[in-house]
Amino acid sequence: MRRCGGGRAKSRKRCTHPCPCGYLGDPLHPCSCTPLMVQRYRSRISGPLLDRIDIHIEVPAVKYRELAERSEGESSSAIGGRVEQAREVQRERFRGTKVHSNAQMTPRFIKKFCEPDAAGSRLLELVTDRLGLSARSYSRILKVARTIADLEGSEGVRENHISEAIQYRSLDRKTS
């Protein structure tokens, strides 16, 4: 893996190419790797290491036209405001404990604050069984789902939060 952004910043962000040539899934460039090459390349990252990464997603190349387009999206200040509200919810949730954010939750806090609704539980059970997720991956999905719910201003963790959190575990899906 290589550090994203190429700088010397103390970032925990890591990125890796999808295959040795870097073009697997690219609509503009053909991948020159065999399935065995891709499997060997991905197996260099151990399952226990992947389990410790909360979010892993694929980010496709963006065409110039899309980059140059001046579409109106949500402003950075609006997003920042939502993030700050979610952080305040977490500070209040964990007041008086050594935990400061959802990412730091212990199993006891996960059980208390991340209990999904019935549909979310069924989805999580299905995905866990189908992908053979580890207990650590399962916990990571619940923590990320809790954060998604906080960003939405939701009291509980619902199926849509679980579904979105699962989407952020793309490498779990690839290794099964």
N, C-alpha and C positions, 0 to 999 in steps of 0.2 A: 504494500500500500504506500501511497505517497501523500504528503501533506497537501490539502486543498489550498489553492490560492498561491502556493509557492513562496509565501513570506516566512519570516522567522517568528511570527506571532505565536504565543503560547496557546494554540488552539487545540481542542480535543477533536476537531473535525478531521475526518480522514476520508479519502476517496480512493477508489480503485477503478480500473477499467473493467468492462464486462468480460473481457477475454484478452489473450496476449496481444492481438493486433489492435484492439481497442474499438473495433467496428461492429461487434455483435449487436444486432438490432438496429443498426443505423440504416435509415432508408436510402441514403445517398451513396454509401460506400459498402461494397460487399465484404463480408467477413472471410478471412482466409484460414480460419482456425477449424480444425476438426472437432467433433464433439468430445473426443478424448482429451484434446489439448485444453478445451474450455473446462472440462471436469478437473484436470490436473491443476490448472491455473487457480480455479476457485477453491480447491482443496488446500491450497497453501494457507488459507485463512481458516484457522481451526474453529470448530463449532463453539467451544467454550469462549473463544474470543468474540465471535459474532454475538453470542448471548449477552455479552456485556455492553454492547452498543445498542442504545435505545432505539434509534431510528436509522434505517438504511433504505435508501430509495435510489432509483435510477433517474438520472436527469439527462434527457436527450439533448442533442445539439439543437440550437434555435437558429432558424433561418434569419438572414439579415432583415428581410422585410418585416418580420415579426418584432425584431429588436428595434427597428427604426420607427415602427408604428406608434403613433401618439394616442393610444387608447386610454380612456379614463378608467383607471382601476382604483382600488381603495388606497387612500393616502397613507404614507408611512406614519403620520401622526395619529390617524385613526387606529391603525394596527397597534401602534405603541400604546395607545390608551387602553385597548382591550388587553394587551399583555400586562400592563401595570395593574389593571383591575383583577386579572387572574392571579397575579403575584400577591396582591393584597388578600384575596380570598385564601390563598395558601398560607400566608403569614398568620392570618386569623385562625385557620384550621389547626395549625401546629403551635399556636401560642403556648408557651410554658413547656415546650419539649425541645429536644436537641435537633429536631427535624425542621428544615426551613423551606423545603419544596417537595413536590410530589416525587421527584426523582430519588429523594433520600428516604422514602417510606420503607419501613420495616414490614415484614409479613403481617404483623398485628395491625398496623395502620392500613395496609392494603385491604385486609379483610373488612376493616371498619369503614373505609372511605371509597372503596373502588367496587363495591358489590354492583354488578350490572343488573339491569332489568331482566325479565324472563327471556325475552327474545335475544338479548345480548349474551346471556348465559348459554343459550342453545347454540348461537353462532360460535362462541368461543370454544365450546365443547367440540363442535364439528370440526373447526379449523385445527384445534390442538390434536385431535385424534388423526385427522387426515394428513397433517404435515408432520406429526410426531414431534411437536414442539417440546422443548425442555421446560422444566419448572421455572427456570430463570427467564426464558422467552415469554412464557405465560404471564409472569409478574411484570415484565417490561411492557407488554401490551396493556395490561390493566393500568399501570402508572401513566402511560401515554394517553390512554382513553380518559383517565381522570383529568389530565391537563386539557385535553380537547373539550371536555365538558365544562371545565372552568373558563376556558376562552369563550365558550358559547354562553356562559352565565347559567348553566344548568346545575341544579342541585344534585341530580343523580346521574349515574353513568348509564347511557342507553345504547341500544343496538347500533345506532348510527355512529356513536363514539367508538365502540368496539370495532366496527367495520373500518373506520378511518385509521385507527391505530394498527390494525392488521395490514392495511395497505402500506404502512411504513416499515414493514418487515419483509421487504422484497427478497432479501438473500435467504431467509428461511424458506420461502417458496421455491427458490432455485435449487436448494440442496436436497430437496426431498425427491 
